[in-house]
Amino acid sequence: MHLVFNAEEVCYSEALGGDIIQVSFQETPDPEMDYSKKKLTLPPPVKYIGFSACYEFPPFSISVEWCDGEDDYGGESIRNLELTETKLNLILENNYRFEVSFKTDDITFQNIKSFLLSTKS
């Protein structure tokens, strides 16, 4: 698999004082849903790649999950990761490749960079 897309939504979040970290690059922003509707139609899947780690209990590792626009996948380790201010290039242990272009603010980018590059093997 070789997944290429432009991420319009880039997120970095922490929980439990930084013990849990999540990063996501998503093709389009999450739609706002009106939960008062009786027949809620789910939006079609979009391309995304997400990273998460829990530092509360060892061993510490990053989980990678993604959607190719049709199906969701996950559970592979990172083989190689390159990150610039506008591009993420990723190769997983199963040889799946990702090229994601994006724009985000400097604080979000620095948080993502610190998280992803500090966990490189």
Secondary structure, 3 states (H helix, E strand, C coil): CEEEEEECEEEEEEEHHHCEEEEEEECCCCCCCCCCCCCCCCCCCCEEEEEEEECCCCCCCEEEEEEECCCEEECCCEEEEEECCCEEEEEECCCCEEEEEECCCHHHHHHHHHHHHHCCC
